[in-house]
Amino acid sequence: MKKVTKKVARKEAAKEEIAEVVQLGLPGVVRQGLREVIFDEGMQVVLAMRKDERTAFCGPRHKQGPQRQGRRHGHADGELVLGGRLVNVRRPRVRNEEGEITLPSWAAFSERDPLDERAVEQMIVGVSTRKYDRSLEPVDRKLKTRGTSKSAVSRRFVAVTEARVKAWLERDLSSIDLAVLMIDGLHVEDHVLLVALAIDVDGKKHVLGMREGATENATSCTALLSDLQARGLRTDRAILAVLDGSKALAKSVRTVFGSRVRIQRCQAHEVRNVVDQLPEAMRTSVRQAMRQAYRSKNVKRAQKQLQNLARRLRSDHPGAASSLEEGLDETLTVMAFGLPEWLERTLSTTNAIENLIGSARDLSRRVKRWRNAQMIVRWIATACMEAERRFHRVRDHKGLRILVAALRGGAQTAVAEEMMVA
């Protein structure tokens, strides 16, 4: 017999065997999909577990054993969590002289925490409360279900996120060895949420907390930093603060950290502030000149280039020249430490916290109506926690050891000089 003939014969034999199995043992597979089969089998397993547990408590039916712990007491309506919803099933009852006995399998399967987690997860990935039911796997139509209405899902989301946010905003921060601090604000309607982001000496990023206020003023920022300090964040060590140029934020950071803080003004904000005050024809050349200065790797050379640029702009565009000269040295703070290239780029701008705020803004954009400030804080904090799960270490993070050594060595020298003068 040829090879081709043997292969055809084997295929035909296999088809006949499958047909026999279907006819003898699994006729329902032909009519149902795999999901329905798995669902039915799973329900049968649950029913069998409850039956076996009741037998273990009560002994065999119609037989009174000396070791039984209870007696059968019929059935009652109950609910189990299944696929993000509550499903109505019949619950077997067991009683003894002291009262009702809950079967272990029932206690495990009726736990509602997975239902709450499913609702929160669906909301975070972008499913609206109205479409929550459509996002779930379908179940047998014969089963009575509930818990998928928009109001039920909303109640679960509010309850779970409130508890999470409260614990998150009160967590201990004493274990964070702070090297870099970034602060920025997120505007939501008439409210401003100040967010603090930390980079520790190992290059790991942490969202420290947030504070709701009306503006990015010194009072709100100082209150945020005081709260972080009360939760264990060390403020007695020298750090680098990367800010967007706000005088109020810089004032608050200096109030809390004193002379131990070095401030780096965001270079991207500085370029934007200067360029926006120039006519369209000049913007490209001025932008390139400023970026070239920031990449010069030499503080004195960069200072000279920026001062020359400000001198050229002063006569025709005094506003742009004034913006360039204001805080010029603070835009070059990081350059003086001799850090690796990518780490210097990371710490020269507030892009890290801007990306965090962008993630929070994307998640909260689906909200059509903000009811109050508590709702804003809850949503933004939830978005920050979600973004924190995807954080990576900063590039060239080993260079942070160089930064910390330079900062803390300089701080000790400054303290010693102050003591000598006193």
Secondary structure, DSSP 8 states (H G I E B T S, - for coil): --HHHHHHHHHHHHHHHHHHHHHHT-THHHHS-HHHHHHHHHHHHHHHHHHHHHHHHH-STT---TT---EEEEEEEEEEEETTEEEEEEEEEEEETTEEE--HHHHHHT--HHHHHHHHHHHHTT--STTTGGGS----TTS-EES-SHHHHHHHHHHHHHHHHHHHHT---TT--EEEEEEEEEEETTEEEEEEEEEETTS-EEEEEEEEESSS-HHHHHHHHHHHHHTT---SS-EEEEE-S-HHHHHHHHHHHGGGEEEEE-HHHHHHHHHTTS-HHHHHHHHHHHHHHHTSS-HHHHHHHHHHHHHHHHTT-HHHHHHHHTTTGGGGTGGGG---HHHHHHHTSSHHHHHHHHHHHHHHTT-S----HHHHHHHHHHHHHHHHTT----TTGGGHHHHHHHHHHHHHHHHHHHHHH-
